[in-house]
Amino acid sequence: DNYVMLCPIHRSVKFPGEKSKSRKHVRREVHPETSHPTTVQLSFWARSSYGPKEWVLCGSALSSVEKYMLVKFANMCGATVCKFWKPNVTHVVTTTDEKGACTRTMKVLMAILSGKWILTMDWVKACVAANGPVDEELYEISLDNYGSFGGPKAGRLRASANAPKLFDGFKFYLSGDFMPTYKSDLLDLVEKAGGTIIQSKEEFVKQNYGAPQIRPPLVVYNCDPPQDCMFEESNILQQRLAEAEDLAKQIGCQAVQHTWILESISACELVPFC
């Protein structure tokens, strides 16, 4: 979960303010004057019937100050904080820009697919101010930084209704060059969304050649500009597209940009092919 999930013409970059698993842990800043909740606060949260002890909180694109606030809040109410996405996460808490948009991260996308809450930091502040659980829906994210709208709520409603998963019935073959970690994230997203992964070109052709398909497989190619190849960028992108289209033509299916996966998940609906 070390990459922001980007749209066309953007490179994959590290999550803002987040460290990879391989790096050493950074010492947490401690503020003695606010580090311990009062007895009154503890007893209220202990009596709460809203289940805060069952909460598993996960921060996304938070500043160091916001991370500290989240940990302090969890200590106060008895919740658990996860640094990385896990299936048992109940709330993803994220920072927002001046438009109220969150950064599109792996955590956010997995939370949409899992039907989990995706909330602003204001929810944490409101709970602290109220000294008790506050209605999450008032603080639910509705917009991401690439303009996708309504995905978090749609994901929750889909999950609560036990509706078919977003990519149910779809098969995907990833063609061409992807950074290994980024490709792994894409595959995780596809599988979480109910899609089926075709592992090799040989399997792709053998499994589907000449067979009628209710929903033909998709050939997914990387449309992000290659790093450190500015003068060859256009040629490389054209080559990726040509290779994907040639492969798709072999069995009469569709070649799509990898960002179609991200855009569809962000909106929690199948968007037009790109």
Summary of the structure (lengths in Angstrom):
residues: 274
radius of gyration: 21.1
end to end distance: 24.5
largest distance: 70.4
contacts: 807
relative contact order: 0.13
helix: 42%
strand: 15%
